[in-house]
Amino acid sequence: MATLKEIANEAEVSLATVSRVLNEDPTLSVKEETKRRIFEIAEKLEYKTSSTRKLASALPKIAKEQLHFLALYNYKQETEVNDPYYLAIRHGIETQCDKFDITLTNSYESSLDIKNSKVDGILLVGRQTKEQLKAIQKISKNIVYIDYTDHEQNFDSVDIDLARISKEVINYFMNQGYQRIGFIGGQDDENCSDIREEVFAEYGQLKGVVSESDLYRGDFSSSSGYKLAKEMLETDYPNAWFIASDSIAIGVLRAIHEKGLRIPEDIALISVNDIPTAKFTFPSLSTVRIHSELMGSQGINLLLERRRDERAIPVRVYIPSKLRLRDTTKK
């Protein structure tokens, strides 16, 4: 487990700067480049290589041919600072490409400007438009989705079961005796609702612990979490909250602290992702661990296997998750 001191030493900044960056301190004035370096170092030091090394050694070596893969991220690069979940996916992709000596081109906002380069496989990180998919398929037939599954396309995918996670969190809170649970989430695409919120609302209403008035939605940033939490705290709020991501939860924690409330005595929280920051918040976040690095590395493995075997049938891989209880929930 990485410590703040280890991160500070490698980033060549003070311990206080690392702490304030990881906790999204809005009063801190620091360059975006420094923020990104701190998050990348935190992710690198946290990254567990044993499982992906086993995967790499188990796969047959591709002939000495130099492969070139293209990773298309459907978001801006600064999103990786606002939500290190995406940074971890990229780190997993890059680490696995390094192991197999694969040339990798990263492209943000799904830009396809690759200047006549030969592409042997494409990773799609996040949902793509139909127009974009048509253009992508002209470049390569070896395509793998990460963090999204398109059942209408013949693509492999590496994803997580967000529906199961939402149900697991509701069941945990109900077993703790909570009879009313709130939700603060985000939305990447205004035309597509987040599955966490959909299942949370449907399953929670079925169990009688969730109402529409306790559902709040913004984007996946800490500033959005702060704003939505302040709004919820002005109402007759529930005492258990499910937060769609750790980045949102960091802003939620700040709003609760400013209100003078105790965590978890007054409000208990569970979020999603278990980014490196989660263990350094105050109090430390109870969160659902998603192995986002493994999602990235497994995407590379699928591309290699699909290209080697010329497989036509798509493979859908779901990476398991685990609830990690820390200090924002009662013991």
C-alpha positions in Angstrom: 0.0 0.0 0.0 1.4 3.4 -1.0 1.9 6.0 1.7 1.6 9.8 1.4 5.4 10.1 2.1 6.3 7.7 -0.8 4.1 9.6 -3.2 5.6 13.0 -2.0 9.2 11.7 -2.4 8.7 10.5 -5.9 6.7 13.5 -7.0 9.2 15.8 -5.3 6.6 17.9 -3.5 5.7 18.3 0.1 3.6 15.9 2.1 1.0 18.6 2.6 0.7 19.2 -1.1 0.1 15.5 -1.8 -2.5 15.3 1.0 -4.4 18.4 -0.3 -4.3 17.3 -3.9 -5.6 13.8 -3.1 -8.3 15.3 -1.0 -9.3 17.8 -3.7 -8.7 20.9 -1.5 -10.4 23.7 -3.4 -8.1 26.4 -1.8 -4.9 24.8 -3.1 -3.3 26.6 -6.1 -1.1 24.1 -8.0 -0.4 23.4 -11.7 -2.6 20.8 -13.5 0.7 19.1 -14.5 1.7 18.7 -10.8 -1.8 17.4 -10.0 -1.6 14.9 -12.8 1.9 13.7 -11.8 0.7 13.2 -8.2 -2.3 11.1 -9.2 -0.2 9.1 -11.7 2.4 8.3 -9.0 -0.2 7.4 -6.5 -1.8 5.0 -9.0 1.6 3.5 -10.0 2.6 2.9 -6.4 -0.8 1.3 -5.6 -0.8 -0.8 -8.8 -0.5 -4.6 -8.1 1.4 -6.3 -10.9 1.3 -9.9 -9.8 -2.1 -10.8 -11.4 -1.3 -9.1 -14.7 2.1 -10.7 -14.8 0.5 -14.1 -14.5 -1.9 -13.2 -17.3 0.9 -12.0 -19.5 3.1 -15.1 -19.0 0.1 -17.4 -19.6 -0.5 -15.9 -23.1 1.5 -17.2 -26.0 4.1 -14.7 -27.2 3.1 -13.0 -30.5 5.8 -13.4 -33.2 8.4 -10.7 -33.3 6.1 -8.5 -35.4 5.7 -5.1 -33.9 2.1 -4.4 -33.1 0.4 -1.1 -32.9 -2.7 -0.6 -30.8 -4.9 2.5 -30.6 -6.8 3.4 -27.4 -9.7 5.8 -27.9 -10.9 7.5 -24.7 -14.3 9.1 -25.1 -13.4 11.9 -22.6 -10.9 14.8 -22.3 -7.5 14.0 -20.7 -8.2 16.3 -17.7 -11.0 13.9 -16.7 -8.3 11.6 -15.4 -7.4 14.2 -12.8 -11.0 14.8 -11.8 -11.6 11.0 -11.6 -8.5 8.8 -11.2 -10.6 5.8 -12.0 -10.0 6.6 -15.7 -6.3 7.2 -15.0 -6.1 3.6 -13.6 -7.6 2.1 -16.7 -5.0 3.9 -18.9 -2.3 2.8 -16.6 -3.4 -0.8 -16.9 -3.4 -0.5 -20.7 0.0 1.1 -20.9 1.6 -1.3 -18.5 0.4 -4.4 -20.4 1.5 -2.8 -23.7 5.0 -2.3 -22.2 5.1 -6.0 -21.2 4.4 -7.1 -24.7 6.4 -4.4 -26.5 3.3 -3.1 -28.2 3.3 0.4 -29.6 0.4 2.3 -28.2 -1.3 5.5 -29.3 -3.6 7.2 -26.8 -6.3 9.4 -28.3 -8.7 11.5 -26.2 -12.2 12.6 -27.1 -12.1 9.6 -29.6 -10.0 11.4 -32.1 -9.1 9.2 -35.1 -6.3 11.4 -36.5 -3.6 8.8 -36.7 -1.8 9.8 -40.0 -1.8 6.6 -42.1 -0.4 4.5 -39.3 -1.1 0.8 -39.4 -3.4 -0.2 -36.5 -3.6 -3.9 -35.4 -6.3 -3.4 -32.7 -8.4 -0.7 -31.1 -9.5 -0.2 -27.5 -12.6 1.8 -27.0 -12.7 3.2 -23.5 -16.3 4.3 -22.8 -19.3 4.5 -25.1 -19.0 5.6 -28.7 -21.5 7.1 -31.1 -22.8 5.1 -34.1 -21.0 7.4 -36.5 -17.7 7.0 -34.6 -18.1 3.2 -34.7 -18.5 3.2 -38.5 -15.2 5.1 -38.8 -13.4 2.9 -36.3 -14.3 -0.4 -38.0 -12.7 0.9 -41.2 -9.4 1.0 -39.4 -9.3 -2.4 -37.7 -11.7 -5.4 -37.2 -10.0 -6.2 -33.8 -12.0 -4.0 -31.4 -12.5 -4.3 -27.6 -14.6 -2.1 -25.4 -13.5 -1.2 -21.9 -15.9 0.1 -19.2 -18.9 -0.4 -21.6 -20.6 -3.3 -23.3 -22.4 -2.9 -26.6 -24.7 -5.9 -27.1 -25.6 -4.8 -30.7 -22.0 -5.0 -31.9 -19.7 -8.0 -32.4 -17.0 -6.5 -30.1 -15.3 -8.0 -27.1 -15.7 -6.1 -23.9 -14.3 -5.7 -20.4 -16.8 -4.3 -18.0 -18.1 -4.2 -14.4 -21.4 -5.3 -13.0 -22.7 -1.9 -11.7 -26.2 -3.3 -11.3 -25.0 -5.9 -8.8 -22.9 -3.2 -7.0 -26.0 -1.0 -6.5 -28.0 -3.9 -5.1 -25.1 -5.0 -2.8 -24.9 -1.5 -1.3 -28.6 -1.3 -0.6 -28.6 -4.8 1.0 -25.6 -3.8 3.2 -27.4 -0.6 4.4 -30.6 -2.5 5.0 -28.8 -5.1 7.1 -27.3 -2.3 9.1 -30.9 -1.2 10.0 -31.2 1.8 7.7 -34.8 2.3 6.4 -34.0 5.2 4.0 -31.1 5.5 1.6 -30.1 8.5 -0.6 -28.1 8.6 -3.8 -25.7 11.1 -5.3 -24.5 10.3 -8.8 -23.3 11.5 -12.2 -24.1 11.2 -15.9 -21.6 11.0 -18.7 -24.1 11.2 -21.5 -27.3 13.2 -21.2 -29.0 10.7 -23.5 -28.0 7.7 -21.4 -28.7 7.4 -17.7 -26.2 5.7 -15.4 -27.0 2.1 -14.6 -26.0 2.6 -10.9 -28.8 5.1 -10.5 -31.4 3.1 -12.5 -30.9 -0.1 -10.5 -30.6 1.8 -7.2 -33.9 3.5 -7.8 -35.7 0.4 -9.1 -34.3 -2.1 -6.5 -34.5 0.4 -3.6 -38.1 1.3 -4.3 -38.9 -2.4 -4.5 -37.3 -2.8 -1.0 -39.1 0.3 0.3 -36.0 2.2 1.2 -35.6 4.6 -1.8 -37.7 7.5 -3.0 -37.4 9.7 -6.1 -36.9 12.8 -3.8 -33.6 11.3 -2.5 -31.9 10.9 -5.9 -29.4 13.6 -6.9 -27.5 13.7 -10.2 -24.7 15.9 -11.5 -21.4 14.9 -13.1 -18.6 12.7 -11.8 -16.5 15.5 -10.1 -15.9 16.4 -6.5 -17.3 19.9 -7.1 -20.6 18.3 -8.3 -20.6 16.1 -5.2 -20.1 19.1 -3.0 -22.9 21.0 -4.6 -25.4 18.2 -4.6 -24.6 17.2 -1.0 -25.3 20.8 0.1 -28.6 20.6 -1.6 -29.5 17.3 0.0 -28.5 18.6 3.4 -31.0 21.4 3.2 -33.8 18.8 3.1 -35.0 16.1 5.4 -32.1 14.0 4.3 -31.6 10.2 4.8 -28.9 8.9 7.1 -27.3 6.5 4.6 -26.0 7.6 1.2 -24.8 5.7 -1.8 -22.3 7.8 -3.9 -21.6 6.8 -7.5 -17.9 7.4 -7.4 -15.1 8.2 -4.9 -14.4 11.5 -6.7 -18.0 12.6 -6.1 -17.7 11.4 -2.5 -14.7 13.6 -1.8 -16.9 16.7 -2.4 -19.7 15.1 -0.4 -17.4 14.6 2.6 -16.5 18.3 2.5 -20.1 19.4 2.5 -21.0 17.1 5.4 -18.0 18.4 7.4 -19.0 22.0 6.8 -22.5 21.2 8.1 -20.9 20.0 11.3 -22.3 16.5 11.0 -20.6 13.3 12.1 -19.6 10.5 9.8 -20.8 7.8 10.1 -22.9 8.6 13.2 -25.1 11.1 11.5 -24.6 10.0 7.8 -23.0 6.8 6.6 -21.5 6.7 3.1 -20.5 4.1 0.6 -19.0 5.0 -2.8 -17.5 3.2 -5.8 -14.0 2.7 -7.3 -11.6 2.6 -4.4 -9.1 5.0 -6.0 -5.8 5.6 -4.1 -7.3 8.8 -2.6 -10.1 6.8 -0.8 -7.9 5.6 2.0 -6.5 9.1 2.6 -9.8 11.0 3.0 -11.1 12.0 6.5 -12.7 9.7 7.4 -11.4 7.1 5.0 -14.1 6.0 2.5 -16.0 2.8 2.6 -16.1 2.0 -1.1 -16.6 -0.8 -3.7 -13.2 -1.8 -5.1 -13.2 -1.9 -8.9 -10.0 -3.3 -10.4 -9.8 -0.7 -13.1 -6.1 -1.4 -13.8 -7.1 -5.0 -14.6 -9.8 -3.8 -16.9 -7.2 -2.0 -19.0 -4.7 -4.9 -19.0 -7.4 -7.5 -19.8 -8.5 -5.4 -22.7 -5.0 -5.7 -24.2 -5.0 -9.5 -23.6 -8.3 -9.8 -25.4 -7.0 -7.9 -28.4 -4.0 -10.1 -28.6 -6.0 -13.3 -28.3 -8.7 -12.1 -30.8 -6.0 -11.1 -33.4 -4.1 -14.4 -32.9 -7.1 -16.7 -33.2 -9.0 -14.6 -35.7 -12.0 -15.2 -33.4 -15.4 -13.9 -34.7 -17.5 -14.6 -31.6 -17.4 -11.8 -29.0 -16.2 -12.5 -25.5 -17.7 -10.4 -22.6 -15.6 -10.2 -19.5 -16.9 -8.9 -16.2 -14.2 -7.9 -13.6 -15.3 -8.7 -10.0 -15.7 -6.0 -7.4 -15.5 -6.1 -3.6 -17.0 -3.9 -0.9 -14.2 -2.4 1.3 -15.5 -1.1 4.6 -13.5 1.7 6.2 -14.6 4.7 8.4 -17.6 6.2 6.6 -19.7 3.2 7.7 -20.5 1.9 11.1 -18.5 -1.1 12.4 
